Amino acid sequence: MLDILDILLSATFWTAAVRIMSPLLFATMGELICERAGVLNLGIEGIMVVGAFAGWMAVYSGLGLWPGVAVAMLAGMGFGLLHATLTVPFGLSQHVVGLGITLLATAATYFTYRIALPQVSSPPRIEPFTEWPVPLLSEIPVAGPAFFAQTPLTYLAFATVALTAWVLYRTPLGLALRAAGENPAAVEAQGLSVTVLRMGAVIIGSGLMAVGGAFLTMSAFNSFFFEMVNGRGWICIALVVFGAWRPGKAALGALLFAAFDALQIRLQQTGLGQVVPYQVFLMLPYALSILALVAMSRRAEVPAALMVPFNKGAR
């Protein structure tokens, strides 16, 4: 018990938790934007893989880190455009298209990797983003190193949460997006295009998902391997539900999951790790997240038109 308490009160624990949370924030906000507009994007897992590869490959090919982030976002937006085209104007099943996008994106990434680097046995390394400590704030005990001594992409992740909340709840565009996911007929009655709003949401949201993947190769690590996304996309879908489709609550859910993940890594290094199989620790963040999801989702209000195709003029 004392070991766990020492872990929870350490700055290194919360620093790791914030680092684990950062890619989840990008992808969760991307998924939340899609779902708020009425589209479930199950292509998130594959889009994160594409973003991780595209950003890393761009930097490895000679571009800078920020241009690499832009390349990753554009790659994600390309797959988002494909997803949006099939699901919004054509009205195809969002479940089937999303899973197809995940399979296509993952396979395309694997193919491109083998074509671009045919003789490579281990992934080459790049110079990733380094930490940017914020003067004075980074010196605050525990919270300082955790929140104010991170890489620029972590700060951008927090800014993305704030910007998403501001756009959704403080701008006419956000009102229109939320209406497209709640009552698209009312949006049409106002002379706005539900198709444009939903497609735009999916494209932008997919770009954010790809940036979440790029964080893994350009900030958390310095190379690319295919298992690195490791189900984070599916976790992000659960975090949207956990947060009741609200950016702030979804961000808190991401921090909760990241804390569980950081805790299980450290528990394996304690005396408890000598007697408990490591698989139990690997399962811990997912099991606890499922329990939290069940508790929170019972009070969540799903957007009324989520996964409901909209045909202009239909009643």
N, C-alpha and C positions, 0 to 999 in steps of 0.2 A: 504493500500500500504506500509505504514511504517512497519507494522507487517511482511509482506512478506520479505521486505528488511532486517530487523533484523534477520529473520530466515536464509536467504541465506548467511549472513555474520557471522553466528555463527559457532564455532568449533564443537559443538554437532551435528548440522545438517549434516555437511560433514562427521563426524565420523560415524553417522548412515548410510549415503548414501554409504560409502565404505563398511560397514559391510553388507548391503543389496546386494551390487554388488558382493561380493566375491563368493558366490555359483554360481552366474550367469556366472562368468568368467570360472570356471571349466567346467560347462556344455556347455557353448558356444564354448569353444575351442574344447571340445570333438565332438560336432556336426560339427564344421567347418572342423576338420580333416576328419570325415566321408564323408562330402559332397565334399571336395576337391578331394577325391579319387573316387568320383562318386556314393556314396551311401547316400540316404536320410534316416536318422535314426529317425523315428517317435516313436520309443520305449523310447525316452529320458525321458518322464514323469514318466513312470513306473520304469525305471532304477534308476532315482533319488530317488524314494520311496524305492526301494530295498537298495540303498546305505545308505540312512538315517537310515533304520532299522538295516541293517547288522552291520554298524559301532557302533551304539548305543548298540545293543545287545551284541556285542563282548566286549565292555568296561564294560557293566553291568555284564557280565559273568566272569570278572576278568582280561581281557587283558588290556594292557596299551592303552593310547590314540593313539599313532602312529601305534601300531599293529591293532587297531580298524580301522584306516584309510586304512591300507593295506587290511584288511578283506572286507571293503566296496568296494574297488577297484576291488578285485578279484571277488566279487559277481557281480559287473557290467560287468566285462569282461566275466563272464560266460554267461550272457544274451546277451552280444555282440557277443559271439561265435555262439549262436543259431541264432541270427539275420543274421550274416554274412553267415552262412552255408546255410540258406534258400534263401537268396537274391543273393549271388554272384555265387557259382557254380551251384545252381539249378535255378537261375534266376526268382524266384517268385516275385510277385508284392511287391515293397518296401513299398508302402502305406499300404497294407493289413498286411504284416508281422510286420511292425512297430507298427501299432495299436494293433495287436495281442500280441506283446511283452509287450506293456503298460498294457493291460488287464491281461495278464498272470502274470507279475511281481507284479502288485498291488494285485491281488487275492492271489498269493503265499505268499506275505508279510502278508496279513491279516490272512491267514490260519496259518502260522508259529507263528505269534504273539499269536493267541488264543491257539495254542498247547503248546507253551513255557510258557505262563503266563495265565493259565486258570482262576485263581482266582483273578486276578488283576483288580480292577475297575478303577484306574487311573494309567497312565504310571509311572514307577519308575524313579527316577532321578539319574544322574551320575555326576561326577565331570568333567566339560568340560575344554577345553583349556582356559587358562587365557591370559590376555594381556601381550605382551612382548614389552615394550617401547624401542625404539632405542635411545641410549644415544645421547644427543645433538640435533639430528634431531627431536625427539619428542617434543622438547621445542619450535620449530618454531611456531609462532602464526597461528592458524587456520589449516594450512596444516600439522603441526607436529602431533597433536592429531589424525587428520583424517587418515593420511597415515603411521605414524611411531609409533603409540601406539595401534596396533591391535594385534590380536591373530596370532600364527604362521601359521595357515591355510590361513589367508589373505595374508601374505607374500608369501606363496606357490602359491596362486592363481595368483599373479602378476608375479611370476617366471614362472608359466605355460604359461602365455601369451608370455613372452619373449622367452621361449624355443620353443614354437610352431612356432613363427615367424622365429626364427633362423633355425629350422629344415626345414621348408617349403621353405625358400628362400636362405639359405646359405649352404645346404648340398645336395649331390647326391640323398639321400633318399627322401628329400622333392621335388626335381625335378621330381623324378619318381612318387611320389604320385600325384602331380599336373598333370602330364601327364596322369596318369590313369583316372583322371576325365575329361581331355580335349580330349585326343586322345589315347585311349587304344591300338589301332592297332600299333601306333608308339612304345609304350612300348613293345609290343610283338615282334616287329621287332628288338628291341635291345636285345632280349633274356631274358627279365625279365618276371616274372609271374604277370599278372594283377590280377589273383585270389588271390595270396598271398598278394599283396600290398593292395587290397581292403579289404580283410578279416582282415589283420593286422590293418588297419586304423579303421575299425569298432570296433574291440576288444579293442584297446587302447582308442579310443574315448569314448566307453561305460564305460570304467574304470574311465575316467575323469568325466563323467556325474555322476557316483555313488559317487565319492569324493565330487562333488557339493552337493549331497543329504546329505552326511555325515557331511558336514559343518553345516547344519541346526541343527542336533542333538548333535554335539560335540563341536560347537563353538558359534553359534548364540543362541541356547537353551541348555537345559540339559536333555531333555527327548524326546520321540517319540510319535507323534500322526499322524493319517493318512492324515489329511488335510494340513499338514505343507508344502508340496511341492506347492500346491495351484496354479497350472498352470505355474510354473516357467519354466518347460521344454518347453512348447509351446512358451513362451517369448524368450527363447534361440534360437529357430529356427528362429524367426523373427529377432533376433539380428545378426545372421549370414548373413541374407539378407541385413539388415541395414548396416552392415560393409563391404558389397560387397565381402564377403568371404576373408577378410583380418583381421588378428588377432588384429592389433592395432585399426582399426576402429570399430571392433566389441566390443572391450573393452571400447571404448569411448561411444558406444551405451548402454552398460551395466551400465556405470556410469550415463548416462542421465536418463535411466529408474529408477535406484535406487534413483536418486535425486528427480524425480517426486514422487516416492513412499514415501520417507521420508518427502517430502513437504506436501503431502496430510494428513499424520498423524498429523503434526503440525498445519495445517490449521484448523483441526477439533477442536483444543484447543483454537483457537482465537475467536474473536467476530463473525467472519464470520460463524463459526461452529454452532452458536446459531440460525441462520436464514436459512442456507442451509442444506438440508437433507444429512446425512452422506454418503448415497449411491453415491452422486455426487462426493465426495472426493475419495471414493474407485475407482470410474471409471476413475478419472483424469489421473493417470499414464498410463493406458492402452489406453485411448483416445489420449493423447499426443504422445505416442509411435507409435500409428497407423499413425498419421499425419506425424511424422518424418520418419517412414518406407516408406510411400507413396512417400515422397519427395526424399528420398535417393535411393530407389530401382529402380526408373526410369532410373538411370544412371548405375545401377549394371550390370555386365556381369556374367551371370550364367555359371558355368562350363559346357562345351559343352556336356559332356557324363554323366551328372548327371541324375540318375535314368534310364540309358540306360544299359541293361544287355550286357555282353560281352561274346561271344563264341569264344574260341580259334580257329583260322584258318578261321573264317567267314569273309566275305568281304561285 
